[in-house]
Amino acid sequence: MIGSVPERKNVVIQGKGSQPMLFAHGFECDQNMWRFVTPACQDDYRVVLFDYVGSGKSDWSAYGSQRYSTLDGYARDVMMMLQNTCCSRAESPITQQSSASFSKIIATRLLVPSLRTISSVSLSRL
């Protein structure tokens, strides 16, 4: 894979707060879907937006069929991204998922091994 995690995932961090809030889009979407939601969070949270590999402005050349043949590859990417961009051990991000099953499954895969890393997950419908 070429480039750093933030470059491959098109990571954008906005906001004035110290608590990270991760916004994960669904399949066939990109971080642009959150453009009307995130401004309301930027005073209180450090908003973290990203594109899954193969979506939006992510590095499409980072895609590998072996890594992404299951959703575990995407879940590993999210954990790496959090560790490399916004979260120390003392910080636990709040995650906001789209109504898409894709992001909900990935969030579930993240929660099981990472119960001490992620403080809460909101699975909302947009």
N, CA, C and O atoms as a GROMACS GRO file, in nm:
protein
  504
    1MET      N    1   0.083  -0.117   0.000
    1MET     CA    2   0.000   0.000   0.000
    1MET      C    3   0.088   0.123   0.000
    1MET      O    4   0.190   0.129   0.068
    2ILE      N    5   0.045   0.220  -0.077
    2ILE     CA    6   0.122   0.342  -0.094
    2ILE      C    7   0.066   0.451  -0.005
    2ILE      O    8  -0.056   0.459   0.013
    3GLY      N    9   0.153   0.535   0.053
    3GLY     CA   10   0.109   0.648   0.132
    3GLY      C   11   0.075   0.610   0.274
    3GLY      O   12   0.063   0.493   0.309
    4SER      N   13   0.060   0.714   0.356
    4SER     CA   14   0.025   0.693   0.496
    4SER      C   15  -0.124   0.663   0.509
    4SER      O   16  -0.200   0.680   0.414
    5VAL      N   17  -0.163   0.618   0.627
    5VAL     CA   18  -0.304   0.586   0.650
    5VAL      C   19  -0.393   0.708   0.623
    5VAL      O   20  -0.493   0.695   0.553
    6PRO      N   21  -0.359   0.828   0.677
    6PRO     CA   22  -0.445   0.943   0.649
    6PRO      C   23  -0.457   0.975   0.500
    6PRO      O   24  -0.564   1.015   0.454
    7GLU      N   25  -0.350   0.957   0.425
    7GLU     CA   26  -0.355   0.983   0.280
    7GLU      C   27  -0.440   0.879   0.208
    7GLU      O   28  -0.521   0.913   0.122
    8ARG      N   29  -0.423   0.752   0.244
    8ARG     CA   30  -0.500   0.646   0.177
    8ARG      C   31  -0.648   0.658   0.206
    8ARG      O   32  -0.731   0.626   0.120
    9LYS      N   33  -0.684   0.702   0.324
    9LYS     CA   34  -0.823   0.707   0.366
    9LYS      C   35  -0.885   0.846   0.350
    9LYS      O   36  -1.000   0.867   0.387
   10ASN      N   37  -0.809   0.942   0.295
   10ASN     CA   38  -0.859   1.079   0.279
   10ASN      C   39  -0.916   1.131   0.411
   10ASN      O   40  -1.029   1.179   0.416
   11VAL      N   41  -0.837   1.121   0.516
   11VAL     CA   42  -0.882   1.161   0.650
   11VAL      C   43  -0.885   1.314   0.661
   11VAL      O   44  -0.791   1.382   0.623
   12VAL      N   45  -0.996   1.364   0.713
   12VAL     CA   46  -1.014   1.506   0.740
   12VAL      C   47  -1.053   1.519   0.887
   12VAL      O   48  -1.147   1.455   0.933
   13ILE      N   49  -0.979   1.603   0.960
   13ILE     CA   50  -1.008   1.626   1.101
   13ILE      C   51  -1.046   1.773   1.118
   13ILE      O   52  -0.972   1.862   1.077
   14GLN      N   53  -1.162   1.796   1.178
   14GLN     CA   54  -1.215   1.931   1.198
   14GLN      C   55  -1.266   1.943   1.340
   14GLN      O   56  -1.287   1.843   1.408
   15GLY      N   57  -1.284   2.065   1.385
   15GLY     CA   58  -1.349   2.087   1.513
   15GLY      C   59  -1.255   2.135   1.622
   15GLY      O   60  -1.133   2.126   1.610
   16LYS      N   61  -1.316   2.186   1.729
   16LYS     CA   62  -1.243   2.249   1.838
   16LYS      C   63  -1.232   2.161   1.962
   16LYS      O   64  -1.149   2.189   2.049
   17GLY      N   65  -1.311   2.058   1.972
   17GLY     CA   66  -1.314   1.976   2.091
   17GLY      C   67  -1.194   1.882   2.101
   17GLY      O   68  -1.116   1.868   2.008
   18SER      N   69  -1.183   1.818   2.217
   18SER     CA   70  -1.074   1.722   2.236
   18SER      C   71  -1.123   1.578   2.216
   18SER      O   72  -1.044   1.491   2.180
   19GLN      N   73  -1.251   1.553   2.239
   19GLN     CA   74  -1.308   1.418   2.222
   19GLN      C   75  -1.328   1.391   2.073
   19GLN      O   76  -1.401   1.464   2.007
   20PRO      N   77  -1.265   1.287   2.018
   20PRO     CA   78  -1.286   1.256   1.877
   20PRO      C   79  -1.424   1.195   1.852
   20PRO      O   80  -1.473   1.115   1.931
   21MET      N   81  -1.485   1.235   1.740
   21MET     CA   82  -1.611   1.175   1.695
   21MET      C   83  -1.589   1.133   1.550
   21MET      O   84  -1.568   1.216   1.462
   22LEU      N   85  -1.595   1.003   1.528
   22LEU     CA   86  -1.570   0.944   1.396
   22LEU      C   87  -1.701   0.929   1.320
   22LEU      O   88  -1.798   0.875   1.374
   23PHE      N   89  -1.705   0.976   1.197
   23PHE     CA   90  -1.821   0.960   1.110
   23PHE      C   91  -1.785   0.863   0.999
   23PHE      O   92  -1.694   0.889   0.920
   24ALA      N   93  -1.856   0.752   0.993
   24ALA     CA   94  -1.828   0.647   0.893
   24ALA      C   95  -1.946   0.638   0.796
   24ALA      O   96  -2.061   0.623   0.838
   25HIS      N   97  -1.916   0.649   0.669
   25HIS     CA   98  -2.021   0.644   0.568
   25HIS      C   99  -2.052   0.500   0.528
   25HIS      O  100  -1.982   0.407   0.569
   26GLY      N  101  -2.156   0.483   0.450
   26GLY     CA  102  -2.195   0.351   0.403
   26GLY      C  103  -2.132   0.315   0.270
   26GLY      O  104  -2.054   0.392   0.214
   27PHE      N  105  -2.167   0.199   0.222
   27PHE     CA  106  -2.117   0.149   0.094
   27PHE      C  107  -2.171   0.237  -0.018
   27PHE      O  108  -2.287   0.279  -0.015
   28GLU      N  109  -2.087   0.263  -0.116
   28GLU     CA  110  -2.119   0.347  -0.232
   28GLU      C  111  -2.147   0.492  -0.193
   28GLU      O  112  -2.220   0.562  -0.264
   29CYS      N  113  -2.090   0.538  -0.082
   29CYS     CA  114  -2.099   0.678  -0.039
   29CYS      C  115  -1.957   0.728  -0.013
   29CYS      O  116  -1.860   0.657  -0.039
   30ASP      N  117  -1.945   0.849   0.036
   30ASP     CA  118  -1.818   0.900   0.085
   30ASP      C  119  -1.846   0.996   0.199
   30ASP      O  120  -1.961   1.017   0.238
   31GLN      N  121  -1.740   1.055   0.254
   31GLN     CA  122  -1.754   1.140   0.371
   31GLN      C  123  -1.840   1.264   0.344
   31GLN      O  124  -1.886   1.328   0.438
   32ASN      N  125  -1.860   1.297   0.220
   32ASN     CA  126  -1.943   1.413   0.183
   32ASN      C  127  -2.086   1.399   0.237
   32ASN      O  128  -2.154   1.500   0.256
   33MET      N  129  -2.131   1.277   0.261
   33MET     CA  130  -2.268   1.257   0.309
   33MET      C  131  -2.291   1.321   0.446
   33MET      O  132  -2.406   1.344   0.485
   34TRP      N  133  -2.184   1.351   0.519
   34TRP     CA  134  -2.196   1.407   0.653
   34TRP      C  135  -2.190   1.560   0.654
   34TRP      O  136  -2.192   1.619   0.762
   35ARG      N  137  -2.182   1.626   0.540
   35ARG     CA  138  -2.155   1.770   0.532
   35ARG      C  139  -2.259   1.857   0.605
   35ARG      O  140  -2.226   1.967   0.648
   36PHE      N  141  -2.382   1.809   0.619
   36PHE     CA  142  -2.484   1.888   0.688
   36PHE      C  143  -2.492   1.853   0.837
   36PHE      O  144  -2.557   1.924   0.914
   37VAL      N  145  -2.428   1.746   0.878
   37VAL     CA  146  -2.435   1.698   1.016
   37VAL      C  147  -2.316   1.747   1.098
   37VAL      O  148  -2.332   1.791   1.211
   38THR      N  149  -2.198   1.738   1.040
   38THR     CA  150  -2.075   1.765   1.117
   38THR      C  151  -2.062   1.908   1.169
   38THR      O  152  -2.004   1.926   1.276
   39PRO      N  153  -2.112   2.011   1.100
   39PRO     CA  154  -2.096   2.146   1.157
   39PRO      C  155  -2.156   2.160   1.296
   39PRO      O  156  -2.104   2.237   1.377
   40ALA      N  157  -2.261   2.088   1.326
   40ALA     CA  158  -2.324   2.095   1.459
   40ALA      C  159  -2.237   2.032   1.567
   40ALA      O  160  -2.260   2.056   1.686
   41CYS      N  161  -2.139   1.953   1.530
   41CYS     CA  162  -2.054   1.881   1.626
   41CYS      C  163  -1.918   1.947   1.647
   41CYS      O  164  -1.848   1.914   1.742
   42GLN      N  165  -1.881   2.040   1.560
   42GLN     CA  166  -1.744   2.090   1.559
   42GLN      C  167  -1.705   2.178   1.677
   42GLN      O  168  -1.586   2.193   1.704
   43ASP      N  169  -1.800   2.235   1.748
   43ASP     CA  170  -1.765   2.314   1.867
   43ASP      C  171  -1.728   2.225   1.985
   43ASP      O  172  -1.647   2.263   2.068
   44ASP      N  173  -1.788   2.108   1.991
   44ASP     CA  174  -1.771   2.021   2.108
   44ASP      C  175  -1.681   1.900   2.084
   44ASP      O  176  -1.633   1.840   2.181
   45TYR      N  177  -1.658   1.864   1.959
   45TYR     CA  178  -1.583   1.742   1.927
   45TYR      C  179  -1.476   1.768   1.822
   45TYR      O  180  -1.481   1.866   1.747
   46ARG      N  181  -1.379   1.678   1.818
   46ARG     CA  182  -1.283   1.674   1.708
   46ARG      C  183  -1.341   1.574   1.607
   46ARG      O  184  -1.332   1.453   1.626
   47VAL      N  185  -1.399   1.626   1.502
   47VAL     CA  186  -1.471   1.547   1.403
   47VAL      C  187  -1.370   1.481   1.309
   47VAL      O  188  -1.283   1.547   1.252
   48VAL      N  189  -1.383   1.350   1.293
   48VAL     CA  190  -1.294   1.273   1.206
   48VAL      C  191  -1.377   1.214   1.093
   48VAL      O  192  -1.468   1.134   1.116
   49LEU      N  193  -1.345   1.254   0.972
   49LEU     CA  194  -1.410   1.203   0.852
   49LEU      C  195  -1.309   1.124   0.771
   49LEU      O  196  -1.190   1.154   0.775
   50PHE      N  197  -1.354   1.026   0.697
   50PHE     CA  198  -1.264   0.947   0.613
   50PHE      C  199  -1.345   0.880   0.504
   50PHE      O  200  -1.468   0.876   0.508
   51ASP      N  201  -1.274   0.830   0.406
   51ASP     CA  202  -1.335   0.749   0.300
   51ASP      C  203  -1.275   0.610   0.307
   51ASP      O  204  -1.153   0.594   0.315
   52TYR      N  205  -1.362   0.508   0.304
   52TYR     CA  206  -1.310   0.371   0.295
   52TYR      C  207  -1.234   0.356   0.165
   52TYR      O  208  -1.266   0.422   0.066
   53VAL      N  209  -1.132   0.271   0.162
   53VAL     CA  210  -1.057   0.245   0.040
   53VAL      C  211  -1.156   0.200  -0.068
   53VAL      O  212  -1.235   0.108  -0.047
   54GLY      N  213  -1.149   0.267  -0.182
   54GLY     CA  214  -1.241   0.238  -0.292
   54GLY      C  215  -1.360   0.332  -0.296
   54GLY      O  216  -1.448   0.319  -0.381
   55SER      N  217  -1.363   0.427  -0.203
   55SER     CA  218  -1.472   0.524  -0.197
   55SER      C  219  -1.418   0.666  -0.201
   55SER      O  220  -1.305   0.691  -0.158
   56GLY      N  221  -1.498   0.757  -0.253
   56GLY     CA  222  -1.464   0.899  -0.249
   56GLY      C  223  -1.325   0.929  -0.299
   56GLY      O  224  -1.284   0.885  -0.406
   57LYS      N  225  -1.251   1.007  -0.218
   57LYS     CA  226  -1.117   1.049  -0.256
   57LYS      C  227  -1.008   0.965  -0.190
   57LYS      O  228  -0.895   1.010  -0.175
   58SER      N  229  -1.043   0.842  -0.151
   58SER     CA  230  -0.942   0.751  -0.096
   58SER      C  231  -0.845   0.713  -0.207
   58SER      O  232  -0.872   0.735  -0.325
   59ASP      N  233  -0.734   0.654  -0.168
   59ASP     CA  234  -0.635   0.606  -0.265
   59ASP      C  235  -0.683   0.472  -0.318
   59ASP      O  236  -0.666   0.368  -0.254
   60TRP      N  237  -0.742   0.474  -0.435
   60TRP     CA  238  -0.797   0.351  -0.493
   60TRP      C  239  -0.689   0.249  -0.524
   60TRP      O  240  -0.718   0.129  -0.533
   61SER      N  241  -0.566   0.293  -0.540
   61SER     CA  242  -0.458   0.196  -0.568
   61SER      C  243  -0.421   0.116  -0.443
   61SER      O  244  -0.349   0.017  -0.452
   62ALA      N  245  -0.471   0.158  -0.326
   62ALA     CA  246  -0.445   0.085  -0.202
   62ALA      C  247  -0.532  -0.038  -0.188
   62ALA      O  248  -0.512  -0.119  -0.097
   63TYR      N  249  -0.629  -0.055  -0.277
   63TYR     CA  250  -0.719  -0.169  -0.271
   63TYR      C  251  -0.643  -0.298  -0.304
   63TYR      O  252  -0.566  -0.302  -0.400
   64GLY      N  253  -0.666  -0.401  -0.225
   64GLY     CA  254  -0.610  -0.533  -0.250
   64GLY      C  255  -0.720  -0.636  -0.229
   64GLY      O  256  -0.782  -0.639  -0.123
   65SER      N  257  -0.743  -0.720  -0.327
   65SER     CA  258  -0.855  -0.814  -0.318
   65SER      C  259  -0.843  -0.909  -0.199
   65SER      O  260  -0.944  -0.949  -0.142
   66GLN      N  261  -0.722  -0.945  -0.161
   66GLN     CA  262  -0.706  -1.034  -0.047
   66GLN      C  263  -0.745  -0.964   0.083
   66GLN      O  264  -0.817  -1.020   0.166
   67ARG      N  265  -0.697  -0.842   0.102
   67ARG     CA  266  -0.727  -0.767   0.225
   67ARG      C  267  -0.876  -0.735   0.237
   67ARG      O  268  -0.932  -0.741   0.346
   68TYR      N  269  -0.938  -0.700   0.126
   68TYR     CA  270  -1.077  -0.653   0.130
   68TYR      C  271  -1.177  -0.758   0.083
   68TYR      O  272  -1.289  -0.724   0.045
   69SER      N  273  -1.138  -0.883   0.084
   69SER     CA  274  -1.232  -0.989   0.047
   69SER      C  275  -1.336  -1.011   0.156
   69SER      O  276  -1.442  -1.070   0.131
   70THR      N  277  -1.307  -0.964   0.278
   70THR     CA  278  -1.405  -0.965   0.387
   70THR      C  279  -1.408  -0.825   0.449
   70THR      O  280  -1.320  -0.743   0.423
   71LEU      N  281  -1.507  -0.800   0.530
   71LEU     CA  282  -1.517  -0.669   0.595
   71LEU      C  283  -1.413  -0.649   0.704
   71LEU      O  284  -1.394  -0.538   0.753
   72ASP      N  285  -1.345  -0.758   0.744
   72ASP     CA  286  -1.239  -0.745   0.844
   72ASP      C  287  -1.128  -0.653   0.795
   72ASP      O  288  -1.068  -0.582   0.875
   73GLY      N  289  -1.100  -0.654   0.666
   73GLY     CA  290  -0.997  -0.565   0.611
   73GLY      C  291  -1.033  -0.419   0.631
   73GLY      O  292  -0.948  -0.337   0.665
   74TYR      N  293  -1.160  -0.386   0.609
   74TYR     CA  294  -1.206  -0.250   0.631
   74TYR      C  295  -1.202  -0.214   0.779
   74TYR      O  296  -1.165  -0.102   0.815
   75ALA      N  297  -1.240  -0.308   0.865
   75ALA     CA  298  -1.237  -0.284   1.010
   75ALA      C  299  -1.093  -0.259   1.057
   75ALA      O  300  -1.069  -0.170   1.138
   76ARG      N  301  -0.998  -0.339   1.007
   76ARG     CA  302  -0.856  -0.317   1.043
   76ARG      C  303  -0.810  -0.179   0.998
   76ARG      O  304  -0.737  -0.112   1.070
   77ASP      N  305  -0.854  -0.136   0.880
   77ASP     CA  306  -0.819  -0.003   0.831
   77ASP      C  307  -0.869   0.106   0.926
   77ASP      O  308  -0.797   0.202   0.955
   78VAL      N  309  -0.992   0.092   0.974
   78VAL     CA  310  -1.048   0.194   1.064
   78VAL      C  311  -0.967   0.199   1.192
   78VAL      O  312  -0.936   0.308   1.240
   79MET      N  313  -0.932   0.085   1.248
   79MET     CA  314  -0.852   0.085   1.372
   79MET      C  315  -0.714   0.147   1.348
   79MET      O  316  -0.667   0.226   1.431
   80MET      N  317  -0.650   0.113   1.237
   80MET     CA  318  -0.520   0.174   1.205
   80MET      C  319  -0.534   0.325   1.188
   80MET      O  320  -0.449   0.401   1.234
   81MET      N  321  -0.640   0.367   1.122
   81MET     CA  322  -0.661   0.509   1.100
   81MET      C  323  -0.679   0.582   1.233
   81MET      O  324  -0.620   0.688   1.254
   82LEU      N  325  -0.758   0.525   1.323
   82LEU     CA  326  -0.778   0.587   1.454
   82LEU      C  327  -0.647   0.597   1.531
   82LEU      O  328  -0.617   0.700   1.591
   83GLN      N  329  -0.569   0.491   1.528
   83GLN     CA  330  -0.442   0.491   1.601
   83GLN      C  331  -0.342   0.589   1.541
   83GLN      O  332  -0.261   0.646   1.613
   84ASN      N  333  -0.347   0.609   1.410
   84ASN     CA  334  -0.249   0.693   1.342
   84ASN      C  335  -0.290   0.838   1.327
   84ASN      O  336  -0.208   0.922   1.289
   85THR      N  337  -0.414   0.872   1.354
   85THR     CA  338  -0.457   1.008   1.326
   85THR      C  339  -0.514   1.082   1.445
   85THR      O  340  -0.490   1.202   1.460
   86CYS      N  341  -0.589   1.014   1.530
   86CYS     CA  342  -0.664   1.094   1.626
   86CYS      C  343  -0.672   1.040   1.767
   86CYS      O  344  -0.716   1.113   1.856
   87CYS      N  345  -0.632   0.922   1.791
   87CYS     CA  346  -0.664   0.864   1.922
   87CYS      C  347  -0.542   0.812   1.994
   87CYS      O  348  -0.473   0.721   1.947
   88SER      N  349  -0.516   0.870   2.109
   88SER     CA  350  -0.418   0.812   2.198
   88SER      C  351  -0.490   0.708   2.282
   88SER      O  352  -0.612   0.693   2.270
   89ARG      N  353  -0.419   0.639   2.366
   89ARG     CA  354  -0.483   0.539   2.451
   89ARG      C  355  -0.585   0.603   2.546
   89ARG      O  356  -0.680   0.537   2.588
   90ALA      N  357  -0.564   0.729   2.581
   90ALA     CA  358  -0.655   0.796   2.674
   90ALA      C  359  -0.784   0.843   2.608
   90ALA      O  360  -0.882   0.871   2.676
   91GLU      N  361  -0.784   0.851   2.477
   91GLU     CA  362  -0.901   0.899   2.405
   91GLU      C  363  -0.982   0.781   2.351
   91GLU      O  364  -0.925   0.684   2.301
   92SER      N  365  -1.110   0.790   2.360
   92SER     CA  366  -1.194   0.688   2.299
   92SER      C  367  -1.297   0.759   2.213
   92SER      O  368  -1.378   0.836   2.264
   93PRO      N  369  -1.294   0.735   2.083
   93PRO     CA  370  -1.383   0.810   1.994
   93PRO      C  371  -1.527   0.766   2.006
   93PRO      O  372  -1.558   0.650   2.035
   94ILE      N  373  -1.615   0.860   1.982
   94ILE     CA  374  -1.755   0.831   1.964
   94ILE      C  375  -1.772   0.810   1.815
   94ILE      O  376  -1.723   0.891   1.736
   95THR      N  377  -1.840   0.706   1.775
   95THR     CA  378  -1.855   0.682   1.632
   95THR      C  379  -1.999   0.704   1.588
   95THR      O  380  -2.094   0.669   1.659
   96GLN      N  381  -2.013   0.762   1.472
   96GLN     CA  382  -2.144   0.787   1.413
   96GLN      C  383  -2.146   0.712   1.280
   96GLN      O  384  -2.066   0.740   1.192
   97GLN      N  385  -2.238   0.618   1.267
   97GLN     CA  386  -2.247   0.537   1.147
   97GLN      C  387  -2.367   0.579   1.064
   97GLN      O  388  -2.466   0.629   1.118
   98SER      N  389  -2.359   0.558   0.937
   98SER     CA  390  -2.475   0.582   0.852
   98SER      C  391  -2.574   0.467   0.869
   98SER      O  392  -2.548   0.373   0.945
   99SER      N  393  -2.685   0.474   0.800
   99SER     CA  394  -2.784   0.368   0.811
   99SER      C  395  -2.746   0.245   0.728
   99SER      O  396  -2.818   0.145   0.728
  100ALA      N  397  -2.635   0.252   0.660
  100ALA     CA  398  -2.594   0.142   0.573
  100ALA      C  399  -2.544   0.023   0.653
  100ALA      O  400  -2.473   0.038   0.753
  101SER      N  401  -2.581  -0.094   0.610
  101SER     CA  402  -2.538  -0.218   0.676
  101SER      C  403  -2.387  -0.230   0.674
  101SER      O  404  -2.328  -0.284   0.768
  102PHE      N  405  -2.323  -0.183   0.567
  102PHE     CA  406  -2.177  -0.191   0.551
  102PHE      C  407  -2.106  -0.133   0.674
  102PHE      O  408  -2.022  -0.201   0.734
  103SER      N  409  -2.138  -0.010   0.711
  103SER     CA  410  -2.071   0.054   0.824
  103SER      C  411  -2.112  -0.008   0.957
  103SER      O  412  -2.032  -0.013   1.050
  104LYS      N  413  -2.234  -0.054   0.967
  104LYS     CA  414  -2.279  -0.117   1.092
  104LYS      C  415  -2.205  -0.248   1.118
  104LYS      O  416  -2.168  -0.277   1.231
  105ILE      N  417  -2.184  -0.325   1.014
  105ILE     CA  418  -2.110  -0.451   1.030
  105ILE      C  419  -1.966  -0.421   1.069
  105ILE      O  420  -1.911  -0.488   1.157
  106ILE      N  421  -1.906  -0.322   1.006
  106ILE     CA  422  -1.768  -0.286   1.040
  106ILE      C  423  -1.762  -0.238   1.184
  106ILE      O  424  -1.670  -0.274   1.257
  107ALA      N  425  -1.858  -0.155   1.227
  107ALA     CA  426  -1.860  -0.107   1.366
  107ALA      C  427  -1.870  -0.224   1.463
  107ALA      O  428  -1.803  -0.226   1.566
  108THR      N  429  -1.954  -0.321   1.431
  108THR     CA  430  -1.968  -0.439   1.516
  108THR      C  431  -1.837  -0.515   1.524
  108THR      O  432  -1.798  -0.560   1.631
  109ARG      N  433  -1.769  -0.530   1.412
  109ARG     CA  434  -1.640  -0.601   1.411
  109ARG      C  435  -1.535  -0.525   1.491
  109ARG      O  436  -1.445  -0.586   1.548
  110LEU      N  437  -1.547  -0.392   1.496
  110LEU     CA  438  -1.454  -0.312   1.575
  110LEU      C  439  -1.483  -0.323   1.724
  110LEU      O  440  -1.391  -0.324   1.806
  111LEU      N  441  -1.609  -0.330   1.759
  111LEU     CA  442  -1.646  -0.329   1.900
  111LEU      C  443  -1.597  -0.450   1.978
  111LEU      O  444  -1.549  -0.436   2.090
  112VAL      N  445  -1.609  -0.566   1.921
  112VAL     CA  446  -1.576  -0.687   1.995
  112VAL      C  447  -1.432  -0.686   2.045
  112VAL      O  448  -1.411  -0.703   2.165
  113PRO      N  449  -1.330  -0.667   1.959
  113PRO     CA  450  -1.193  -0.666   2.013
  113PRO      C  451  -1.153  -0.532   2.073
  113PRO      O  452  -1.044  -0.523   2.131
  114SER      N  453  -1.236  -0.429   2.062
  114SER     CA  454  -1.193  -0.295   2.099
  114SER      C  455  -1.284  -0.229   2.201
  114SER      O  456  -1.298  -0.107   2.200
  115LEU      N  457  -1.344  -0.305   2.287
  115LEU     CA  458  -1.440  -0.247   2.381
  115LEU      C  459  -1.380  -0.138   2.468
  115LEU      O  460  -1.452  -0.049   2.514
  116ARG      N  461  -1.251  -0.142   2.491
  116ARG     CA  462  -1.187  -0.038   2.572
  116ARG      C  463  -1.140   0.079   2.487
  116ARG      O  464  -1.096   0.179   2.543
  117THR      N  465  -1.149   0.070   2.357
  117THR     CA  466  -1.101   0.175   2.269
  117THR      C  467  -1.213   0.269   2.225
  117THR      O  468  -1.193   0.390   2.219
  118ILE      N  469  -1.329   0.215   2.194
  118ILE     CA  470  -1.440   0.295   2.142
  118ILE      C  471  -1.542   0.312   2.253
  118ILE      O  472  -1.591   0.215   2.310
  119SER      N  473  -1.575   0.439   2.284
  119SER     CA  474  -1.664   0.463   2.397
  119SER      C  475  -1.810   0.439   2.364
  119SER      O  476  -1.884   0.390   2.449
  120SER      N  477  -1.854   0.472   2.243
  120SER     CA  478  -1.992   0.447   2.208
  120SER      C  479  -2.008   0.448   2.057
  120SER      O  480  -1.927   0.505   1.984
  121VAL      N  481  -2.115   0.385   2.012
  121VAL     CA  482  -2.146   0.381   1.870
  121VAL      C  483  -2.292   0.419   1.854
  121VAL      O  484  -2.379   0.364   1.921
  122SER      N  485  -2.318   0.511   1.764
  122SER     CA  486  -2.455   0.550   1.733
  122SER      C  487  -2.486   0.504   1.591
  122SER      O  488  -2.421   0.548   1.496
  123LEU      N  489  -2.582   0.418   1.577
  123LEU     CA  490  -2.620   0.366   1.446
  123LEU      C  491  -2.747   0.438   1.404
  123LEU      O  492  -2.857   0.399   1.441
  124SER      N  493  -2.730   0.544   1.326
  124SER     CA  494  -2.844   0.628   1.293
  124SER      C  495  -2.892   0.608   1.151
  124SER      O  496  -2.819   0.555   1.067
  125ARG      N  497  -3.012   0.649   1.126
  125ARG     CA  498  -3.068   0.648   0.990
  125ARG      C  499  -3.066   0.790   0.939
  125ARG      O  500  -3.109   0.882   1.008
  126LEU      N  501  -3.017   0.808   0.818
  126LEU     CA  502  -3.020   0.940   0.754
  126LEU      C  503  -3.116   0.939   0.640
  126LEU      O  504  -3.134   1.041   0.572
   0.00000   0.00000   0.00000
